[in-house]
Structure formats: C-alpha cells, structure tokens
Amino acid sequence: MTRRASPLTAFAVASLGIAIFSSMDAVMKGLVLALGAYNALMWRMFAGTIVSAIPYAASNPAWPARAVMRIHIVRALVTSAMAFLFFWGLGRVPMAQAIALSFIAPIIALFLAAIVLKERITRATIVATAMAFAGVLVILYGQSQAQLGRDAFWGALAILASAVCYAWNIILMRQQSLVAGATEVAFYQSALVALIYLLAAPFLLTVPAIDHAPALILAAVLATASLFLLSWAYARAQASYLAPTEYTGFLWATLWGWIVFGERVSFFTVAGAALIVGGCILAARRRDHAPVADTEAQL
C-alpha cells in the first residue's frame, strides 16, 4: 500500500497520539501506586493484548515475515525495559517532572535517526529541538528547588534510563511502521511485551482486586489507540520531524498531574512549557524539510 499524507497531518496525528499516551500515563500512575510497577504493567499489557487483537483480527492478517517479526521482537524488548523504568520512576516523582526528564529521548532520537535511518538533520530541526530542550532545563531548574527526597532521586534516574531506551524506541517505531500496519504494530507490541513480563510472573505477579479492572481496561484502550496513531504518523513522516511532538506530552502531564494528583504548577513549569510549545510550532512549520514517506509495504 502507498502511504501518502502531508507532513503537517502526520505531525498533528502524532501529537494526538502523544496526548492520548500522556492520559494513559495518568491512569498508570494511579495503578502503579496501588499495584506496583510490575503488576500494573503486566495486567495492562494483558488487557491491551485483548483490546488490540480485535481490530487486528478483523483485518484478516497474514503471519508477519521473519524480518518484520524481528523488528516487532526488538522493539518489544526495548519497550519492556523502557516502560518498567518509566512507570517505576513515575510512581516516585511528579508527572510533569517525569515527562520533562524523558525529553532527552527526542534529542537522542534526532541523531539516531541520522545514523540509523540516514535522515537529514536540518537547521530548523536543531533550532526547534534546542528551543524545546531549553524549556526542559527551565523546568528542571524549578524542580531542583523542591525537596522531593531520596525516592524521587532514584525515580528520576530510572526515568532518565527509560528515556535512553525511548530514543531507540522512536527509531524502531519508524522502522516498524514502514513494514507493518498500525493494527499489527499495536497487537504485537502488547502481546510480546506481555510475554516478556510473564517470565517474572512466578516471582512477582499478583491478581489485582476487581476494583482496578476499569482503570486497567482504560489504560489498555488508551495505549492501543496511541500506538495506532503513532504508527500511522511514523509511516508517513520522518522520525526526526515527528520527534518534537514528544514535547507536547509535558502539557498533558502538567494538566493531569494537577487534576488527578494535585501536583502544583510553578512559574518555571509555565515558562518551560512556553518554550516547548514554541519549539513544536517551529518544527511543525518546516513542511519543506519533511518529505512524506512514500513506501510500498507488503502487509
């Protein structure tokens, strides 16, 4: 199939995917606090496998080729480490700080895209990314004034480690989206990550109370929808172009952190958010530097 769409459309769809993913983060933070990182992720992935299997089965899929399955497996391995580190850390730091720390991922991804995918890094991309990253630094300076304790320190380190994994994940998402449809990507990510986490089940798995079922299902639906949208977008625009959409997640993390967990927003947070939005707008305007992916993929 030929995948054609304007770069700006792909940017908007990727931004929507990040918004939904950030909303899932808020649901998952509550589950992590109640169940622990492993059980929250294990049961969410199990629910996500069921939810994503429905549209995938309806598409009458064929078994993926060996090269495609290899990408599915590699991304699942990276995602498993990335997700556990992030949500373990998220249970120990405010949502806005967690997302701000994770913003080193798009920075690393821009250069990985140049190395792995041979994508061109333009001056506009660098300026937009530097502008958004300056916003992150402002936020981190504000957060450094708060007394969050030793748990928050270890949580921050876990999120930074997760961000390194996520940088690679962004590149894998682009590679995966060029050879597999969005429903296939969503299903195999949930199913393979669930299988990986299942290896620790004899030691860590517990059955949650039925009261947690609605939140687990909601998290699974949000994660599946986000995976679908991001896969669609990354099949139609370069990773270096879409990477700055990750910064919009901070705005949603700030909103949900305030509404759900009562986390206050400081002046530094507002100032940093303004820089982040400015960087994303600048990235979205560089239509001439973001050619549309025109790829024939055998699904």
Secondary structure as GFF3:
##gff-version 3
##sequence-region A 1 299
A	DSSP	alpha_helix	7	35	.	.	.	ID=ss1
A	DSSP	alpha_helix	37	58	.	.	.	ID=ss2
A	DSSP	alpha_helix	66	90	.	.	.	ID=ss3
A	DSSP	alpha_helix	95	102	.	.	.	ID=ss4
A	DSSP	alpha_helix	104	116	.	.	.	ID=ss5
A	DSSP	alpha_helix	123	144	.	.	.	ID=ss6
A	DSSP	alpha_helix	149	179	.	.	.	ID=ss7
A	DSSP	alpha_helix	182	198	.	.	.	ID=ss8
A	DSSP	alpha_helix	201	204	.	.	.	ID=ss9
A	DSSP	three_ten_helix	210	212	.	.	.	ID=ss10
A	DSSP	alpha_helix	213	234	.	.	.	ID=ss11
A	DSSP	alpha_helix	239	242	.	.	.	ID=ss12
A	DSSP	three_ten_helix	243	248	.	.	.	ID=ss13
A	DSSP	alpha_helix	249	261	.	.	.	ID=ss14
A	DSSP	alpha_helix	267	285	.	.	.	ID=ss15
A	DSSP	three_ten_helix	287	289	.	.	.	ID=ss16
###
